[in-house]
Amino acid sequence: MGWNIAKENFMMNASGVDQLKLRASMGTSGYDSVADFNFLTGYGYDLTYMMGSKQYNGVISTGLANPNLTWETMRIYNIGTDFSFFGRKLYGEADVFQRDRTGIPGQRSQSLPTTFGASLPQENLNAIRTRGFEVKLGTAGKAGDFGYDISANVSYNRSKWTYYDQAEETDPDRIRLYVNEGNYTDRQIGYLTDGLFASDEEAASWPISHEILNYDNSTLRAGDIKYVDLVDDGIIDWRDQTVIGKGSTPHWMGGINISLNWKGFDLSALIQGAWGYTIALSYDDNTSTYCQLYYDQFRNPDPNALVCRPAGAATNWGAFDYYYRDCAYARLKNAAFGYSLPEKIVNKVGIAKCRFYLGGMNLFTLSNISKYGVDPEATGTVGYSYPQQYTISLGCNIVL
């Protein structure tokens, strides 16, 4: 369900406007993949029990049912414009949108005490608002035998919790860290770090005690992660946490399209990029890459090495920013150079068109994580994703 309004002007006038279109729309839809069968009561098998000499499966309630559970509701608003001026010397489009998701299933286990005594059902509790925009600008035209069409686009979007059912917090640090309502849905909370201990002596003389180590730093060694005392009270505990990442999905995306031609020659290229996101580079300790990194670290200790001491102190595991990297990148996604034989030549042999070309995909990538052998478009444990391949092709297109 929705409505759409558009106002267009296609008449060339003295101001040089050859196309101007204004758009506005609003639509509502549902999302049905929510808490299957939570509107029904039921039972499931529990543990096995001995009764006499026989073994029986126990039965347990699957929890309270919620007959009022419904689909999520999504309402999307969009305002946009398409335009072209001076015979497409300047053209483009722009859109601004907002999407409201309401009735997102959740449990009141956050706002009710654990002494409630039953497994709570899913309810249509939470809500998310996503806002963003997209802009495209381009220029096209001809200058003698030279033709061109070059455009660039950029987009942004990010989501916030507009409502999230949870217990009311009064402690300022708990509000800062744990209250979701009003904050971005993909913010990542953890500890800031300051590299690795360069020597056992540095670890032994570290004046800050750590709650995870029961305030005993005797297990710290060279190669263990050094935390930042954000509160500056001489203790590393939960209050020293802060926002360390903004999700593994790009908030900003952009691209450049290039199309050029001169007489029979043509050149096209697509450059794409993304920024505004982070991923944690985590090497699996069974990979040869990890073993080599640790070997290099053993031979030449580096306080900024990518890997910390294996089987080290308990502080080497948890939510911290040491492995997080900004994944901004720009990539030449594809490019092609071609030449089409003149029609007067190909027509003599009964061919409508003959074009020779040299093309490639993923020809190069600019990224500050490429040095680790990581594709910025891949996520997860480093070494498990298949390496990005580039291809180069040479061919001929013939149209009869």
Contacts in CASP RR format, 6 or more apart in sequence:
PFRMAT RR
TARGET T0000
AUTHOR 0000-0000-0000
METHOD contacts of the structure
MODEL  1
MGWNIAKENFMMNASGVDQLKLRASMGTSGYDSVADFNFLTGYGYDLTYM
MGSKQYNGVISTGLANPNLTWETMRIYNIGTDFSFFGRKLYGEADVFQRD
RTGIPGQRSQSLPTTFGASLPQENLNAIRTRGFEVKLGTAGKAGDFGYDI
SANVSYNRSKWTYYDQAEETDPDRIRLYVNEGNYTDRQIGYLTDGLFASD
EEAASWPISHEILNYDNSTLRAGDIKYVDLVDDGIIDWRDQTVIGKGSTP
HWMGGINISLNWKGFDLSALIQGAWGYTIALSYDDNTSTYCQLYYDQFRN
PDPNALVCRPAGAATNWGAFDYYYRDCAYARLKNAAFGYSLPEKIVNKVG
IAKCRFYLGGMNLFTLSNISKYGVDPEATGTVGYSYPQQYTISLGCNIVL
1 27 0 8 1.000
1 28 0 8 1.000
1 29 0 8 1.000
2 25 0 8 1.000
2 26 0 8 1.000
2 27 0 8 1.000
2 28 0 8 1.000
3 25 0 8 1.000
3 26 0 8 1.000
3 27 0 8 1.000
4 23 0 8 1.000
4 24 0 8 1.000
4 25 0 8 1.000
5 23 0 8 1.000
5 24 0 8 1.000
5 25 0 8 1.000
6 21 0 8 1.000
6 22 0 8 1.000
6 23 0 8 1.000
6 24 0 8 1.000
7 21 0 8 1.000
7 22 0 8 1.000
8 19 0 8 1.000
8 20 0 8 1.000
8 21 0 8 1.000
8 22 0 8 1.000
9 17 0 8 1.000
9 19 0 8 1.000
9 20 0 8 1.000
9 21 0 8 1.000
10 18 0 8 1.000
10 19 0 8 1.000
11 18 0 8 1.000
12 18 0 8 1.000
16 85 0 8 1.000
16 86 0 8 1.000
16 87 0 8 1.000
17 83 0 8 1.000
17 84 0 8 1.000
17 85 0 8 1.000
18 84 0 8 1.000
18 85 0 8 1.000
18 86 0 8 1.000
18 87 0 8 1.000
18 88 0 8 1.000
19 82 0 8 1.000
19 83 0 8 1.000
19 84 0 8 1.000
19 91 0 8 1.000
20 81 0 8 1.000
20 82 0 8 1.000
20 83 0 8 1.000
20 84 0 8 1.000
21 81 0 8 1.000
21 82 0 8 1.000
21 83 0 8 1.000
22 80 0 8 1.000
22 81 0 8 1.000
23 78 0 8 1.000
23 79 0 8 1.000
23 80 0 8 1.000
23 81 0 8 1.000
23 82 0 8 1.000
23 95 0 8 1.000
24 78 0 8 1.000
24 79 0 8 1.000
24 80 0 8 1.000
25 76 0 8 1.000
25 77 0 8 1.000
25 78 0 8 1.000
26 75 0 8 1.000
26 76 0 8 1.000
26 77 0 8 1.000
26 78 0 8 1.000
27 75 0 8 1.000
27 76 0 8 1.000
27 77 0 8 1.000
28 73 0 8 1.000
28 74 0 8 1.000
28 75 0 8 1.000
28 76 0 8 1.000
29 73 0 8 1.000
29 74 0 8 1.000
29 76 0 8 1.000
30 71 0 8 1.000
30 72 0 8 1.000
30 73 0 8 1.000
30 74 0 8 1.000
31 71 0 8 1.000
31 72 0 8 1.000
31 73 0 8 1.000
31 74 0 8 1.000
31 101 0 8 1.000
32 71 0 8 1.000
34 69 0 8 1.000
34 71 0 8 1.000
34 72 0 8 1.000
34 104 0 8 1.000
34 105 0 8 1.000
34 122 0 8 1.000
35 69 0 8 1.000
35 105 0 8 1.000
35 106 0 8 1.000
35 121 0 8 1.000
35 122 0 8 1.000
38 65 0 8 1.000
38 66 0 8 1.000
38 69 0 8 1.000
38 105 0 8 1.000
38 121 0 8 1.000
38 122 0 8 1.000
39 65 0 8 1.000
39 66 0 8 1.000
39 67 0 8 1.000
39 68 0 8 1.000
39 69 0 8 1.000
40 65 0 8 1.000
41 61 0 8 1.000
41 62 0 8 1.000
41 63 0 8 1.000
41 64 0 8 1.000
41 65 0 8 1.000
42 61 0 8 1.000
42 62 0 8 1.000
42 63 0 8 1.000
42 65 0 8 1.000
43 59 0 8 1.000
43 60 0 8 1.000
43 61 0 8 1.000
43 62 0 8 1.000
44 59 0 8 1.000
44 60 0 8 1.000
44 61 0 8 1.000
44 62 0 8 1.000
45 57 0 8 1.000
45 58 0 8 1.000
45 59 0 8 1.000
45 60 0 8 1.000
46 57 0 8 1.000
46 58 0 8 1.000
46 59 0 8 1.000
46 60 0 8 1.000
47 57 0 8 1.000
47 58 0 8 1.000
48 55 0 8 1.000
48 56 0 8 1.000
48 57 0 8 1.000
48 58 0 8 1.000
49 55 0 8 1.000
49 56 0 8 1.000
49 57 0 8 1.000
49 58 0 8 1.000
50 56 0 8 1.000
61 118 0 8 1.000
61 119 0 8 1.000
62 119 0 8 1.000
63 118 0 8 1.000
63 119 0 8 1.000
63 120 0 8 1.000
63 121 0 8 1.000
64 118 0 8 1.000
64 119 0 8 1.000
64 120 0 8 1.000
64 121 0 8 1.000
65 121 0 8 1.000
66 121 0 8 1.000
66 122 0 8 1.000
66 123 0 8 1.000
68 123 0 8 1.000
68 124 0 8 1.000
69 105 0 8 1.000
69 121 0 8 1.000
69 122 0 8 1.000
69 123 0 8 1.000
69 124 0 8 1.000
70 103 0 8 1.000
70 124 0 8 1.000
72 101 0 8 1.000
72 102 0 8 1.000
72 103 0 8 1.000
72 104 0 8 1.000
72 105 0 8 1.000
72 124 0 8 1.000
73 101 0 8 1.000
73 102 0 8 1.000
73 103 0 8 1.000
74 99 0 8 1.000
74 100 0 8 1.000
74 101 0 8 1.000
75 99 0 8 1.000
75 100 0 8 1.000
75 102 0 8 1.000
76 97 0 8 1.000
76 98 0 8 1.000
76 99 0 8 1.000
76 100 0 8 1.000
77 97 0 8 1.000
77 98 0 8 1.000
77 99 0 8 1.000
78 95 0 8 1.000
78 96 0 8 1.000
78 97 0 8 1.000
79 95 0 8 1.000
79 96 0 8 1.000
79 97 0 8 1.000
80 93 0 8 1.000
80 94 0 8 1.000
80 95 0 8 1.000
80 96 0 8 1.000
81 93 0 8 1.000
81 94 0 8 1.000
82 92 0 8 1.000
82 93 0 8 1.000
83 90 0 8 1.000
83 91 0 8 1.000
83 92 0 8 1.000
83 93 0 8 1.000
84 90 0 8 1.000
84 91 0 8 1.000
84 92 0 8 1.000
85 91 0 8 1.000
87 141 0 8 1.000
88 139 0 8 1.000
88 140 0 8 1.000
88 141 0 8 1.000
89 139 0 8 1.000
89 140 0 8 1.000
89 141 0 8 1.000
90 137 0 8 1.000
90 138 0 8 1.000
90 139 0 8 1.000
91 137 0 8 1.000
91 138 0 8 1.000
91 139 0 8 1.000
91 140 0 8 1.000
91 151 0 8 1.000
92 136 0 8 1.000
92 137 0 8 1.000
92 138 0 8 1.000
92 151 0 8 1.000
93 134 0 8 1.000
93 135 0 8 1.000
93 136 0 8 1.000
94 133 0 8 1.000
94 134 0 8 1.000
94 135 0 8 1.000
94 136 0 8 1.000
95 133 0 8 1.000
95 134 0 8 1.000
95 135 0 8 1.000
96 132 0 8 1.000
96 133 0 8 1.000
97 131 0 8 1.000
97 132 0 8 1.000
97 133 0 8 1.000
97 157 0 8 1.000
98 129 0 8 1.000
98 130 0 8 1.000
98 131 0 8 1.000
98 132 0 8 1.000
99 129 0 8 1.000
99 130 0 8 1.000
99 131 0 8 1.000
100 127 0 8 1.000
100 128 0 8 1.000
100 129 0 8 1.000
100 130 0 8 1.000
100 162 0 8 1.000
101 127 0 8 1.000
101 128 0 8 1.000
101 129 0 8 1.000
101 130 0 8 1.000
102 124 0 8 1.000
102 127 0 8 1.000
103 124 0 8 1.000
103 125 0 8 1.000
103 126 0 8 1.000
103 127 0 8 1.000
104 124 0 8 1.000
104 125 0 8 1.000
104 126 0 8 1.000
104 127 0 8 1.000
104 128 0 8 1.000
105 122 0 8 1.000
105 123 0 8 1.000
105 124 0 8 1.000
105 125 0 8 1.000
105 126 0 8 1.000
106 122 0 8 1.000
106 123 0 8 1.000
106 125 0 8 1.000
106 126 0 8 1.000
106 165 0 8 1.000
107 120 0 8 1.000
107 121 0 8 1.000
107 122 0 8 1.000
107 123 0 8 1.000
107 125 0 8 1.000
107 165 0 8 1.000
108 120 0 8 1.000
108 123 0 8 1.000
108 125 0 8 1.000
108 165 0 8 1.000
109 120 0 8 1.000
110 165 0 8 1.000
110 166 0 8 1.000
110 167 0 8 1.000
111 165 0 8 1.000
111 166 0 8 1.000
111 167 0 8 1.000
111 168 0 8 1.000
112 120 0 8 1.000
125 163 0 8 1.000
125 164 0 8 1.000
125 165 0 8 1.000
126 161 0 8 1.000
126 163 0 8 1.000
126 164 0 8 1.000
126 165 0 8 1.000
127 161 0 8 1.000
127 162 0 8 1.000
127 163 0 8 1.000
128 159 0 8 1.000
128 160 0 8 1.000
128 161 0 8 1.000
128 162 0 8 1.000
128 185 0 8 1.000
129 159 0 8 1.000
129 160 0 8 1.000
129 162 0 8 1.000
130 157 0 8 1.000
130 158 0 8 1.000
130 159 0 8 1.000
130 160 0 8 1.000
131 157 0 8 1.000
131 158 0 8 1.000
132 155 0 8 1.000
132 156 0 8 1.000
132 157 0 8 1.000
132 158 0 8 1.000
133 155 0 8 1.000
133 156 0 8 1.000
133 157 0 8 1.000
134 153 0 8 1.000
134 154 0 8 1.000
134 155 0 8 1.000
134 156 0 8 1.000
135 153 0 8 1.000
135 154 0 8 1.000
135 155 0 8 1.000
136 151 0 8 1.000
136 152 0 8 1.000
136 153 0 8 1.000
137 151 0 8 1.000
137 152 0 8 1.000
137 153 0 8 1.000
138 149 0 8 1.000
138 150 0 8 1.000
138 151 0 8 1.000
138 152 0 8 1.000
139 148 0 8 1.000
139 149 0 8 1.000
139 150 0 8 1.000
139 151 0 8 1.000
140 148 0 8 1.000
140 149 0 8 1.000
140 150 0 8 1.000
141 147 0 8 1.000
141 148 0 8 1.000
141 149 0 8 1.000
142 148 0 8 1.000
145 262 0 8 1.000
145 263 0 8 1.000
146 260 0 8 1.000
146 261 0 8 1.000
146 262 0 8 1.000
147 260 0 8 1.000
147 261 0 8 1.000
147 262 0 8 1.000
148 259 0 8 1.000
148 260 0 8 1.000
148 261 0 8 1.000
149 257 0 8 1.000
149 259 0 8 1.000
150 256 0 8 1.000
150 257 0 8 1.000
150 258 0 8 1.000
150 259 0 8 1.000
151 256 0 8 1.000
151 257 0 8 1.000
152 254 0 8 1.000
152 255 0 8 1.000
152 256 0 8 1.000
152 257 0 8 1.000
153 254 0 8 1.000
153 255 0 8 1.000
154 252 0 8 1.000
154 253 0 8 1.000
154 254 0 8 1.000
154 255 0 8 1.000
155 252 0 8 1.000
155 253 0 8 1.000
155 254 0 8 1.000
156 251 0 8 1.000
156 252 0 8 1.000
156 253 0 8 1.000
157 251 0 8 1.000
158 184 0 8 1.000
158 186 0 8 1.000
158 251 0 8 1.000
159 184 0 8 1.000
159 185 0 8 1.000
159 186 0 8 1.000
160 182 0 8 1.000
160 183 0 8 1.000
160 184 0 8 1.000
160 185 0 8 1.000
161 180 0 8 1.000
161 181 0 8 1.000
161 182 0 8 1.000
161 183 0 8 1.000
161 184 0 8 1.000
161 185 0 8 1.000
162 181 0 8 1.000
162 182 0 8 1.000
163 181 0 8 1.000
164 179 0 8 1.000
164 180 0 8 1.000
164 181 0 8 1.000
164 182 0 8 1.000
166 178 0 8 1.000
166 179 0 8 1.000
166 180 0 8 1.000
166 181 0 8 1.000
169 175 0 8 1.000
169 178 0 8 1.000
169 179 0 8 1.000
173 238 0 8 1.000
173 239 0 8 1.000
177 189 0 8 1.000
177 238 0 8 1.000
177 241 0 8 1.000
177 242 0 8 1.000
178 189 0 8 1.000
184 246 0 8 1.000
186 246 0 8 1.000
186 247 0 8 1.000
186 248 0 8 1.000
186 249 0 8 1.000
187 243 0 8 1.000
187 245 0 8 1.000
187 246 0 8 1.000
187 247 0 8 1.000
188 243 0 8 1.000
188 244 0 8 1.000
188 245 0 8 1.000
188 246 0 8 1.000
188 247 0 8 1.000
188 278 0 8 1.000
188 319 0 8 1.000
188 324 0 8 1.000
189 241 0 8 1.000
189 242 0 8 1.000
189 243 0 8 1.000
189 244 0 8 1.000
189 319 0 8 1.000
190 241 0 8 1.000
190 242 0 8 1.000
190 243 0 8 1.000
190 244 0 8 1.000
190 319 0 8 1.000
190 320 0 8 1.000
190 321 0 8 1.000
191 227 0 8 1.000
191 228 0 8 1.000
191 230 0 8 1.000
191 236 0 8 1.000
191 240 0 8 1.000
191 241 0 8 1.000
191 242 0 8 1.000
191 244 0 8 1.000
191 319 0 8 1.000
191 320 0 8 1.000
191 321 0 8 1.000
192 227 0 8 1.000
192 228 0 8 1.000
192 230 0 8 1.000
192 240 0 8 1.000
192 242 0 8 1.000
192 244 0 8 1.000
192 320 0 8 1.000
192 321 0 8 1.000
193 225 0 8 1.000
193 226 0 8 1.000
193 227 0 8 1.000
193 228 0 8 1.000
193 320 0 8 1.000
193 321 0 8 1.000
193 322 0 8 1.000
194 226 0 8 1.000
194 227 0 8 1.000
194 228 0 8 1.000
195 225 0 8 1.000
195 226 0 8 1.000
195 303 0 8 1.000
195 304 0 8 1.000
195 322 0 8 1.000
196 222 0 8 1.000
196 223 0 8 1.000
196 224 0 8 1.000
196 225 0 8 1.000
196 226 0 8 1.000
196 302 0 8 1.000
196 303 0 8 1.000
196 304 0 8 1.000
196 305 0 8 1.000
196 308 0 8 1.000
196 309 0 8 1.000
197 203 0 8 1.000
197 206 0 8 1.000
197 220 0 8 1.000
197 221 0 8 1.000
197 222 0 8 1.000
197 223 0 8 1.000
197 224 0 8 1.000
197 226 0 8 1.000
197 303 0 8 1.000
198 222 0 8 1.000
198 223 0 8 1.000
198 301 0 8 1.000
198 303 0 8 1.000
199 222 0 8 1.000
199 301 0 8 1.000
200 221 0 8 1.000
200 222 0 8 1.000
202 222 0 8 1.000
203 217 0 8 1.000
203 220 0 8 1.000
203 221 0 8 1.000
203 222 0 8 1.000
203 224 0 8 1.000
204 217 0 8 1.000
204 220 0 8 1.000
206 217 0 8 1.000
206 220 0 8 1.000
206 226 0 8 1.000
207 234 0 8 1.000
208 227 0 8 1.000
208 229 0 8 1.000
208 234 0 8 1.000
208 235 0 8 1.000
208 236 0 8 1.000
209 215 0 8 1.000
209 216 0 8 1.000
209 217 0 8 1.000
209 234 0 8 1.000
209 235 0 8 1.000
209 236 0 8 1.000
210 217 0 8 1.000
210 227 0 8 1.000
210 235 0 8 1.000
210 236 0 8 1.000
210 315 0 8 1.000
211 235 0 8 1.000
211 236 0 8 1.000
211 237 0 8 1.000
211 238 0 8 1.000
212 236 0 8 1.000
212 314 0 8 1.000
212 315 0 8 1.000
213 219 0 8 1.000
213 220 0 8 1.000
213 313 0 8 1.000
213 314 0 8 1.000
213 315 0 8 1.000
215 235 0 8 1.000
219 312 0 8 1.000
219 313 0 8 1.000
219 314 0 8 1.000
220 313 0 8 1.000
220 315 0 8 1.000
221 309 0 8 1.000
221 312 0 8 1.000
221 313 0 8 1.000
222 301 0 8 1.000
222 309 0 8 1.000
223 297 0 8 1.000
223 301 0 8 1.000
223 303 0 8 1.000
223 305 0 8 1.000
223 308 0 8 1.000
223 309 0 8 1.000
224 308 0 8 1.000
224 309 0 8 1.000
224 312 0 8 1.000
224 313 0 8 1.000
224 315 0 8 1.000
224 316 0 8 1.000
225 308 0 8 1.000
225 315 0 8 1.000
225 316 0 8 1.000
225 320 0 8 1.000
225 322 0 8 1.000
227 236 0 8 1.000
227 240 0 8 1.000
227 315 0 8 1.000
227 320 0 8 1.000
228 240 0 8 1.000
229 235 0 8 1.000
229 236 0 8 1.000
229 240 0 8 1.000
230 239 0 8 1.000
230 240 0 8 1.000
230 241 0 8 1.000
230 242 0 8 1.000
231 239 0 8 1.000
231 240 0 8 1.000
241 319 0 8 1.000
244 319 0 8 1.000
244 320 0 8 1.000
244 321 0 8 1.000
244 324 0 8 1.000
245 278 0 8 1.000
245 321 0 8 1.000
245 324 0 8 1.000
246 276 0 8 1.000
246 277 0 8 1.000
246 278 0 8 1.000
247 277 0 8 1.000
247 278 0 8 1.000
247 279 0 8 1.000
248 277 0 8 1.000
248 278 0 8 1.000
248 279 0 8 1.000
248 327 0 8 1.000
248 379 0 8 1.000
249 277 0 8 1.000
250 274 0 8 1.000
250 275 0 8 1.000
250 276 0 8 1.000
250 277 0 8 1.000
250 327 0 8 1.000
251 275 0 8 1.000
251 276 0 8 1.000
251 277 0 8 1.000
252 274 0 8 1.000
252 275 0 8 1.000
252 276 0 8 1.000
253 272 0 8 1.000
253 273 0 8 1.000
253 274 0 8 1.000
254 272 0 8 1.000
254 273 0 8 1.000
254 274 0 8 1.000
255 270 0 8 1.000
255 271 0 8 1.000
255 272 0 8 1.000
255 273 0 8 1.000
256 269 0 8 1.000
256 270 0 8 1.000
256 271 0 8 1.000
257 268 0 8 1.000
257 269 0 8 1.000
257 270 0 8 1.000
258 267 0 8 1.000
258 268 0 8 1.000
258 269 0 8 1.000
258 270 0 8 1.000
258 271 0 8 1.000
259 266 0 8 1.000
259 267 0 8 1.000
259 268 0 8 1.000
260 266 0 8 1.000
260 267 0 8 1.000
260 268 0 8 1.000
261 267 0 8 1.000
264 339 0 8 1.000
264 340 0 8 1.000
264 342 0 8 1.000
265 337 0 8 1.000
265 338 0 8 1.000
265 339 0 8 1.000
266 336 0 8 1.000
266 337 0 8 1.000
266 338 0 8 1.000
266 339 0 8 1.000
266 340 0 8 1.000
267 335 0 8 1.000
267 336 0 8 1.000
267 337 0 8 1.000
267 338 0 8 1.000
268 334 0 8 1.000
268 335 0 8 1.000
268 336 0 8 1.000
269 332 0 8 1.000
269 334 0 8 1.000
269 335 0 8 1.000
269 336 0 8 1.000
270 332 0 8 1.000
270 333 0 8 1.000
270 334 0 8 1.000
270 335 0 8 1.000
271 330 0 8 1.000
271 331 0 8 1.000
271 332 0 8 1.000
271 333 0 8 1.000
272 330 0 8 1.000
272 331 0 8 1.000
272 333 0 8 1.000
273 328 0 8 1.000
273 329 0 8 1.000
273 330 0 8 1.000
273 331 0 8 1.000
274 327 0 8 1.000
274 328 0 8 1.000
274 329 0 8 1.000
274 376 0 8 1.000
274 377 0 8 1.000
275 326 0 8 1.000
275 327 0 8 1.000
275 328 0 8 1.000
275 329 0 8 1.000
276 326 0 8 1.000
276 327 0 8 1.000
276 328 0 8 1.000
277 327 0 8 1.000
278 324 0 8 1.000
278 325 0 8 1.000
278 326 0 8 1.000
278 327 0 8 1.000
279 324 0 8 1.000
279 325 0 8 1.000
279 327 0 8 1.000
279 379 0 8 1.000
279 380 0 8 1.000
280 323 0 8 1.000
280 324 0 8 1.000
280 325 0 8 1.000
280 380 0 8 1.000
281 306 0 8 1.000
281 323 0 8 1.000
281 324 0 8 1.000
281 325 0 8 1.000
281 369 0 8 1.000
281 372 0 8 1.000
281 374 0 8 1.000
281 382 0 8 1.000
282 323 0 8 1.000
282 380 0 8 1.000
282 381 0 8 1.000
282 382 0 8 1.000
283 289 0 8 1.000
283 290 0 8 1.000
283 293 0 8 1.000
283 306 0 8 1.000
283 307 0 8 1.000
283 381 0 8 1.000
283 382 0 8 1.000
283 383 0 8 1.000
284 290 0 8 1.000
284 381 0 8 1.000
284 382 0 8 1.000
284 383 0 8 1.000
284 384 0 8 1.000
285 310 0 8 1.000
287 383 0 8 1.000
289 382 0 8 1.000
289 383 0 8 1.000
290 307 0 8 1.000
293 305 0 8 1.000
293 306 0 8 1.000
293 307 0 8 1.000
294 307 0 8 1.000
294 310 0 8 1.000
296 302 0 8 1.000
296 305 0 8 1.000
297 305 0 8 1.000
297 307 0 8 1.000
306 323 0 8 1.000
306 372 0 8 1.000
308 316 0 8 1.000
308 322 0 8 1.000
309 316 0 8 1.000
325 368 0 8 1.000
325 369 0 8 1.000
325 372 0 8 1.000
326 368 0 8 1.000
327 367 0 8 1.000
327 369 0 8 1.000
327 376 0 8 1.000
328 367 0 8 1.000
328 368 0 8 1.000
328 376 0 8 1.000
329 365 0 8 1.000
329 366 0 8 1.000
329 367 0 8 1.000
329 369 0 8 1.000
329 370 0 8 1.000
329 376 0 8 1.000
329 377 0 8 1.000
330 365 0 8 1.000
330 366 0 8 1.000
330 367 0 8 1.000
331 362 0 8 1.000
331 364 0 8 1.000
331 365 0 8 1.000
331 366 0 8 1.000
332 362 0 8 1.000
332 363 0 8 1.000
332 364 0 8 1.000
332 365 0 8 1.000
333 361 0 8 1.000
333 362 0 8 1.000
334 359 0 8 1.000
334 360 0 8 1.000
334 361 0 8 1.000
334 362 0 8 1.000
334 363 0 8 1.000
335 359 0 8 1.000
335 360 0 8 1.000
335 363 0 8 1.000
336 357 0 8 1.000
336 358 0 8 1.000
336 359 0 8 1.000
336 360 0 8 1.000
337 357 0 8 1.000
337 358 0 8 1.000
337 359 0 8 1.000
338 355 0 8 1.000
338 356 0 8 1.000
338 357 0 8 1.000
338 358 0 8 1.000
339 355 0 8 1.000
339 356 0 8 1.000
339 357 0 8 1.000
340 353 0 8 1.000
340 354 0 8 1.000
340 355 0 8 1.000
340 356 0 8 1.000
341 354 0 8 1.000
341 355 0 8 1.000
343 353 0 8 1.000
346 352 0 8 1.000
346 353 0 8 1.000
346 354 0 8 1.000
350 400 0 8 1.000
351 398 0 8 1.000
351 399 0 8 1.000
351 400 0 8 1.000
352 399 0 8 1.000
352 400 0 8 1.000
353 397 0 8 1.000
353 398 0 8 1.000
353 399 0 8 1.000
354 396 0 8 1.000
354 397 0 8 1.000
354 398 0 8 1.000
354 399 0 8 1.000
355 396 0 8 1.000
355 397 0 8 1.000
356 395 0 8 1.000
356 396 0 8 1.000
357 393 0 8 1.000
357 394 0 8 1.000
357 395 0 8 1.000
357 396 0 8 1.000
357 397 0 8 1.000
358 392 0 8 1.000
358 393 0 8 1.000
358 394 0 8 1.000
358 395 0 8 1.000
359 392 0 8 1.000
359 393 0 8 1.000
359 394 0 8 1.000
360 390 0 8 1.000
360 391 0 8 1.000
360 392 0 8 1.000
360 393 0 8 1.000
361 390 0 8 1.000
361 391 0 8 1.000
362 388 0 8 1.000
362 389 0 8 1.000
362 390 0 8 1.000
362 391 0 8 1.000
363 390 0 8 1.000
363 392 0 8 1.000
364 390 0 8 1.000
365 375 0 8 1.000
365 376 0 8 1.000
365 388 0 8 1.000
367 376 0 8 1.000
369 376 0 8 1.000
370 376 0 8 1.000
372 382 0 8 1.000
373 382 0 8 1.000
373 387 0 8 1.000
374 382 0 8 1.000
374 385 0 8 1.000
375 385 0 8 1.000
375 387 0 8 1.000
375 388 0 8 1.000
377 388 0 8 1.000
378 385 0 8 1.000
378 388 0 8 1.000
379 385 0 8 1.000
END
